[in-house]
Amino acid sequence: MKETILSTARKALAIESEAIQNLETYLDPLFAKAVEAIYQTKGKLIVTGIGKSAIIAQKIVATCNSTGTAAIYLHAADAIHGDSGMISSDDIILIISKSGESPEIKNLVQLIQHFGNPIIAMVGNMNSYLAKSGQFIINTTVHQEACINNLAPTSSTTAQMVMGDLVAVALMQLRGFEAKDFAKYHPGGNLGKQLTLTAGMIAASNMQPSVVLTTSLKEVITTISKNRLGATAVIDNENKVLGIITDGDIRRMLETHNQFQELTAKDIYHSNPITITADTLAIEAAKWMEQKDISQVIVVDKEHYKGIIHIHDLMKEGII
């Protein structure tokens, strides 16, 4: 049974992989014209379909909305029963269908033609009613479904979804859509944190341990211990960072000094430590700390001390 499962899965994967690879053939001037039409429209992109294609339409709408292209999902069957009221005169309609011949699709095409909106046909049959009715064509023809009976939409819906992604990515490029724009639409979850959470935000939620050069060694140890960040900044009277003392520095000092009652922060601190600015993204801070193989780093804003972030903070936030 195990070998049958794996053999069937591998064959299906090979069929779907071939379907995706063949899409490159359809990245032609017709595809470019369709994307350009969406880019130039003054209204919304309305994406519709029936059956499994309707599910793909929902995914395309979600991707477009999160990447700067206003889009609305419209089920083809619902459209001919009143939901077409959401279509405005400036909208462009993307209709998705493998066959391009289903009754619902034909009725929808006729309805949209009555409205006068341009139609983009994402279709797997270039001789179909839908293909001949669209002003713009995105070809998603596949030679075989991954279904063992060559019936259930598998390769065809994969091709539709991939083409939808290609449309969205091309539109992102045309709009100059950047990571900062992406962050506006994704403020939540780990993805949102990677795009918006900064080192300064994390440091502000921590204690900000600090000592001055004349602080006694006992007080330095107390400061490091009670703030649980494994280090303390050494600052001047203008709150500018002079150095850092870590718990490792304390251990090394105990190994090398028999008498330490008279020692102060000045005797054991590292001067001119490497720092990061408060506006550094937390994800970049994580990469930087990994490269430097350090557990904590001082955060500054225009040379002024803002706090310390520890690698455990980044783990807690789900950044690493």
N, C-alpha and C positions, 0 to 999 in steps of 0.2 A: 504493500500500500504506500509506504514512504516513497519508494522510487517512482511510483505512478504519479503521486502528488508533485514531486519535484520535476519530473519529466514534463508533465502538463504545464506547470508554471513556467518552466524555461522556454517551452515552445510559445506560450502566450506572450512572454516577455520579448522574444525575438520578433514576433509578428508586430507588436506595438512599437518596438524600437525601429523597425523598418518603416512603419507608417510615419513616425516622427521624422526620420531621416529624409523621407520622400517629400516632406513639406518644403524643403529648400527649393524644390522645383517650382513651387507655387509662390515663392517670394519674388514676384515679377512686377511689372508696371501696374497691373491691375490691383495688386495688393497695395502698392504705394499710393495709388489714386484713392483707394478706400480710406486709408489712414489720413491722407491729406484732407479728404472731405470731412472726416470727423473733427480734425484740428481746426478747420475753417468754419465749422458750423457755429451759428450764433446761439443756438439752443442747446438742448441736452442730447446725449446719446441714449436712445431707448433700445434695449436689447431684449429680444423675444424669441421664443421657440416652443416646441411641444414635446412632451415626453422627456427622455433623457437630455435632449438638447436644451430644454427649459432649465434643467439643473445647471448645465454649463453656462447658460445665459446669466444665471444668478451669480456664478463665480466671476464671470467677466465683469459684471456690474460692480461687484465688491472690489475687484482689483483696480478698476478705473477710478472709482470714487476715492480710493486711498492713495492714488498717484496723480491727482490733479485734473482728472476728466470727469465732469459731472455726468452721471449715468443713472438710469432708472430701469428696473426690471419689469417686464410686462409679459404675463403668460398669454400665449397665442389664443387659447380657448377663451380666457376671460376677456381678451381684447374685443372679441366680436360679440360680447355680451355686456358691454357698457364701459369696461375699463379703458377703452381707447380714448376716453375723455381726458386722460392725463397727457395726451399728445398735443403739443402746441405747434404752431405753424413753423417755428424755426428749428424744430427737432429733426434729427436724422435717425433712421430706424435700421438697426442691425437684426436681421432675421436669420436664425440658425436652424438648419435642417439637413439631415443626411440625404434624404431622397428628393426634397424640394417639391414633393407631389402630394403630400397629405391634404385632406380636405380643409383642415383648420388653417394650414399655411396658405392655401389658395384663397380662402375667404379673407384672411388677414391682409394678404397682398392687395386684393381688390379694395378693401376698406382704406388702406393707406394710400393707394393710388387715387382714391376719391378725395382724400385729404390733401394730396399733392406733396407729401413729404418724400424726400429722397430715400431710396431703399438700398442698403448694403446686403447682399446675399452671401452669407457664409454657408456654402452648400457643397455636398459631396457628389452631386450629379450635375455636370455642366450642361446637360441637355434638358434639364428639368424646367418646370413652370417657373419656379422661383428664380433660377439662374437667368432665364430669359426676361424676367420681369424687373430685375434689379438694375439700378443705374451703376452700381459698383459691385464687384465680385471678389470674394475671398474664397479660393478653392481649397476644400478640405477633403478631397477624394482619397479614399483608402482602397487598397486592392483586396483586403481580407480583414474580417473581424477576428479578434483573438478568441472569441467564443468558439468552443469545439464544434458547434454546428454552423458557424459563420452567420449567426443570426443576431444575437444580443449585441447592442451597441457597446463596443469596447474600444477597438482601435479608432473607430469613427469619433467617439466622444473625446478620446485622448487627443486626436488631431484638432478637434474644435477648441479644446481647452488650451492647447499649446499655441494655436493661432491667436486666440484671445490674449494670451500673455504677450505675444509678439506685437500685437496691436497696441497694448497698453505701454510696453517698453518703448516702442517707437514714438508714441505720443509724449511720454516722459522726456525723451530726448528733444523733441520739437519745442516743448514748453520750458526746457531748461530746468526741469524739476530736480531739486537737490535734496540732500539729506535733511537740511533744516526745514524744507517744505514738508518732507515726509513726517518729521517730528510733530508738526501741527496736527496731523490726522491720527497719530499713534501715541498719545500721551500716556497710555496705560500699559501695564505688563512689562516684561523684561525688555521687549523691543523698544518700548517708549523710554525706559530708563537708559538704555544704551544711547539713545538719541538726545536725551534732555538732562539726565542727572549729571551734575558736575562735582568735581572734587570739593569745591566750596560748600555745596549743599550738604555733603556728607560731613565735612569738618565742622559745620555749624551745628550739627546735631550731636557732636561729641563734646566732651570736655576739652578745654584748650590748655593743657599743662604747659607751664613756662617757669623758668627761673632766670636769675641774672647771674653775672659772672661771680659775684661775691656770695652767692647762696651756699650755705654749708652743705657738705656731702650728705649729712643726715637728712636734711630737708629735700635735697635732690632725690634721694631714694624714696622718701615719703611721697613726693610729687609723682614720681613714675608709678609707684605702687597703687596709689589711690585712684589714678585716672585710667589704669588698665589699658594703655595704648603701647606699652613697652618702650616709651621714650618721652622725653620732654624737650621743648625748644629752649634755647638760651637766647634771650632778647636784651635789647638795650632800653633806655628810658623813653624811647620814642616808639617802642613796640616793633622795632625792626629786628629781623632774625640775625643773630651772630653765629649760632651754631646749634648742635644737637647733642644730646646725651641719651644713649640707649641702655636698656638693661644689660646688654652685652658689655658695654663700657664699664658698668659697675662691677660685673664679674671679673673682667680683666684687671681692673684696679685692685680688687681684693687679692688677686693672685700675685701682684707685683709690689704691693705696699704692705708693710707690717704696721706702720703707724698712719692712720688716715683721719684722726680726729681734727687735724688742722686743715684738711683738704677742702677746697671749694669747687664750684662748677668750673671755674677757670682752669683748674688743674687737669681735668679729664675730658673736656668737651671737644667735639670736632668742629673746627671753625669753617665758615663758608660752606655750609652743607648744600647739596643739590636740593632744589625745591621745585614745586609745580605751582602754576597759577590757579587761582580759585575758579576760573572759567574753563579749565581743562575738563573735558568729558571724563566721567568715571571710567568708561571703557578704555580710553586712551591711558589713563593713569594706571589701570590694571596691566596693560601691555608694557608700559614703561617700568613698573615695579618688577614685573617678571624678567624683563631684560637685565635689569640691574641686580636682580636676586636680593631684593630688600623686602622687609615686612611692613615698614611704615615710611611715610614721607610727609614732610612739612608743606603746608599749603599757605601761599602768600597772595596778597593783593597789593600791587605796587610796592613791593618789598616789605609790607607790613604783615605781621603774623596773624593768620586766621585759624590755625589749628593743625591737627595731625589726622591723617587717615591711615587706618591699618588694613592690611590685606583681608582681615576678618570682616571688616565693614563691607568690602566689595563682595565677599562671599554671601554675607547676610542679605545684600541687595539683589543677589542673583546675577551680578555682573560676571562673576567667574564661579 
